[in-house]
Amino acid sequence: MSTMSTRSAWRALHYSAKRRAFQPSTPYRCFSCANRAQEQKTDNDRMTHFGFTNVPESEKESRVGAVFSSVAASYDRMNDLMSLGIHRLWKDHFVRSLNPGSCLPAMTADQRGWNILDIAGGTGDIAFRMLDHATNINHDMETRVTISDINANMLAEGRKRSLDTPYYNTSRLDFVEANAEHMPHIPDSSVDLYTVVFGIRNFTDKQAALNEAYRVLKPGGVFACMEFSKVDNPVLDGIYKRWNFSAIPLIGQVVAGDRDSYQYLVESIERFPTQEEFRGMIQKAGFMIPGQGFENLTGGIAAIHKGIKPIVKA
Amino acid sequence: MAYLARTLPKRVITPSLSQSIRQTRAIATTTPQSTPTRPAQTVPRTSKPRQLPHRTYHSALHARLPDHSYTNSQTAILTSALAHVPAHGFTATALTLGARDAGFLDVSVQLLPRAEFDLILFWLASRRGLLRGQVEEGGLFRRIAAEKGKDVHELSVEERVMGLILERLRMNAEVKGVWQDALAQMSLLANIPLSLTELHSLASDILTLSGDDAVDATWYTRRLAVSAIYASAEVVMTRDPTPDLVETEAFVERRFEDRKAIADKLTGIGQCAGFGWNTAIGLGRSWGLKI
């Protein structure tokens, strides 16, 4: 009897709670006009992912900034430990498949060398590889790379490393601190190759960054992105998830002394869209997709996505 | 199985025959109650466009599949690149030059994920399309018949197949010098499946265009024979110094004779075995065995 009464009491409470929550969230909603649709939420209200937690959009940038500032110094060592050295193979494959630099003499002066924009490439991992490939494989001394990163600490790390390369203090290498979602200093249709390697995951608004990439690329230019992705094989996926959530934060704690940053890293990998979803986003920005549109590496742990800006025939 | 069904022979069906097939199909899809004398109800069913991405069967009512599945931009780059093939071979250089000619950047060759192999596949597929065009519009068989001093209708399937193989080989004449490199590319482990698919499509097209309509077990052996003759003749062609590929032609003729000889031998062996078996059974029965 008592259980019956408590249950009905609970139901009544529950019901009333529901009813109270049914207050219309917007004070005015007219079905004949689009007033409600036009209402823009303020920036402070919009939320985005920061790993598994939701944070306001305005806060994500600074939080990601804090993560990468804290890992900048130990970035390479950590990458080696976390990926068991495989990230070097991926990066080499990525650069080799793009084959930067022209082995043929240019027909016009403005065609000489490629203008490459390496987004989120603070430590210069990809940029130095691309310049090496252009110089040593294609004998192209003109191709230049602009390294753009939102984080000054990562750029400082890249500058320090560039001292050991032959490109230090030449016109072929340039460092810019910028937000990839908004790059007013780069003119329209000026870039041959836009690369973003293990970076786009951390962007607040990925679609905005893709649209900006579309703007700065020349017609016929290529957007190439390497990012952690989803594993197809369930067995490999199980092992990979276990490694991600157990081993990586631990390695981060022991080696870099920063567990939280690496916890964010694995959570952001988990939150990143699947290969097909991300291909859809690239298409939405206006790019043409070559073939399948993505190439899985090591069973889908990472994937290379490519898009080509179409040329408009006059 | 689906693969086999997809590549079943496209038989030559006269319009009146296909019309009757359409009608039988339409009748078969109506309910048993309706009488077959009501075409108005059934016609719209068949006139609907059938756009199926993956067909698991072949029908003469389907439109022909395109020769290749490249997009417009990819085709533009590949077509311009083919002009550079005689000089540069099936290489990345030819592709880059093609991209430049088509108004693209050097980096735009990323549109072709298989790079050089895409150029080779495009060459194969586009030449296959040209061959079909020559038969359907160019009156290729009339030319072959005129060379032999015959009427078109007197040409046997065998002669047509040989004529098509030779015509296809002549199309390779301009890339003769670089074709060995292409064959090497095609024989790389990762490229073998697509190369074989393309070879099969060519053999299938040649036999279909020749009017071969066998649907028994020889469907497989014929395609195998044509593929084998074409593939070996391609290798011979790359080493043929004569301008009009006379040596290759002689080689193909010899292979056709071989094929005929082998077929005769196999038939003979089969007949002999059958005769022996029948004799053995007859002998056994005459001895009173219950067989």
Boltz contact constraints between the chains, C-beta under 6 A:
constraints:
  - contact:
      token1: [A, 102]
      token2: [B, 106]
      max_distance: 6.0
  - contact:
      token1: [A, 104]
      token2: [B, 96]
      max_distance: 6.0
  - contact:
      token1: [A, 192]
      token2: [B, 105]
      max_distance: 6.0
  - contact:
      token1: [A, 192]
      token2: [B, 107]
      max_distance: 6.0
  - contact:
      token1: [A, 193]
      token2: [B, 107]
      max_distance: 6.0
  - contact:
      token1: [A, 220]
      token2: [B, 104]
      max_distance: 6.0
  - contact:
      token1: [A, 220]
      token2: [B, 105]
      max_distance: 6.0
  - contact:
      token1: [A, 220]
      token2: [B, 108]
      max_distance: 6.0
  - contact:
      token1: [A, 222]
      token2: [B, 107]
      max_distance: 6.0
  - contact:
      token1: [A, 222]
      token2: [B, 110]
      max_distance: 6.0
  - contact:
      token1: [A, 290]
      token2: [B, 111]
      max_distance: 6.0
  - contact:
      token1: [A, 290]
      token2: [B, 113]
      max_distance: 6.0
  - contact:
      token1: [A, 291]
      token2: [B, 113]
      max_distance: 6.0
  - contact:
      token1: [A, 306]
      token2: [B, 110]
      max_distance: 6.0
  - contact:
      token1: [A, 308]
      token2: [B, 111]
      max_distance: 6.0
  - contact:
      token1: [A, 311]
      token2: [B, 103]
      max_distance: 6.0
